[in-house]
């Protein structure tokens, strides 16, 4: 007996399994606050900004607390903090640039090959597009008509094949310079936060103040991130705060032990 579902037996079984799990990617009831938009897209700049700020704050806080735990001179702590800021910011910026550049070149090559295939054998590419639509539950006769219409326009054909076959948006392949700049700037912003108290005071007062403002910044960054992710602000803020606090505590203890050993 054949499966009556237009999705086909395997696809229909997968969708039934997802429904039983109340999968969030399937249509479901709930409150929708306004029209949904893709915030940040796939350019990589938003991701680089978020990770840059978090990495700059956590890594430099850990570095500074390691030196502070070793009870070194305040000027040494400041020097370590500034050095960590510059080294980390340049490293993050360069790493993001190379990563996004390679990724963009790979995507451009895939799209170029797809354009070549469309030019050489458009009938085969039309059949492939029809097959994709059929697998997604569109009746074959309608899928064939849509594919035929799409393939009449070379630009539309390439754009559609890139999205449907490769999963790429040709207009948003990522900006290497945008990702590098965002990563550099936000890493520096995050990294300067734990250094500021040591520029104004020293000793225990500087350590406590640095811990407080760094913790507040980590919590705020995690909470603000939920405006994009839609997750609970308190949970996200506490998660980032907990990660930063754990890293700083460990390096402070290690610094204290090493400082005592050296002394």
Number of C-alpha atoms within 10 A of each C-alpha: 3 6 10 9 11 15 18 15 12 10 15 16 13 11 14 11 12 14 15 8 9 12 12 9 8 10 9 10 6 6 6 7 6 6 5 7 8 7 10 11 14 16 18 23 23 17 15 24 21 17 18 29 24 22 22 28 28 27 22 27 30 23 22 29 28 27 24 27 24 23 18 15 12 17 12 14 24 21 13 17 27 18 13 21 24 16 12 22 27 19 16 26 25 19 17 26 20 15 15 23 19 13 16 18 13 13 19 15 12 15 21 14 12 20 19 13 15 19 13 11 10 17 14 12 21 23 15 16 24 23 16 17 19 19 17 14 15 16 14 15 10 13 22 19 11 15 21 17 13 19 20 12 11 14 12 13 23 23 20 20 25 20 14 15 14 13 10 19 18 15 9 12 20 21 19 23 18 20 28 28 22 24 34 27 20 24 32 26 17 27 30 21 20 31 25 16 19 21 13 9 13 18 13 11 13 20 19 13 17 21 21 13 15 24 23 14 21 27 23 18 20 24 20 16 17 16 12 11 11 9 13 13 19 14 14 21 22 17 16 21 21 15 12 23 18 14 17 23 17 15 21 23 16 17 22 20 15 15 17 12 9 8 7
